[in-house]
Amino acid sequence: MRKFKEKKKKEKFVDDGRVIADMDNEYITGYKSKEHRKNVEALREAQLSREERRAIYRGALGQVMPIFGIFIFSIIAAILFLYFVWMR
């Protein structure tokens, strides 16, 4: 029969709350700056109703959609222009 070595017992890690190095890094994927996290927390504390949040989203989309529409229109216009110029 083979004899097995007894496993060494690991000490249980206890977090004492010390910070060795700030691990916030702007170049890590998914990084949120301290300022951004503070703003998000302030919005959560505001406890907006569902209708208020929807109004905020609609307002933001209302500002972005005209720019997006102009961008799409200009791409389509350029494609059509090049299509008709090269077909002649």
Order of alpha helices (4+ residues) and beta strands (2+ residues): alpha-alpha
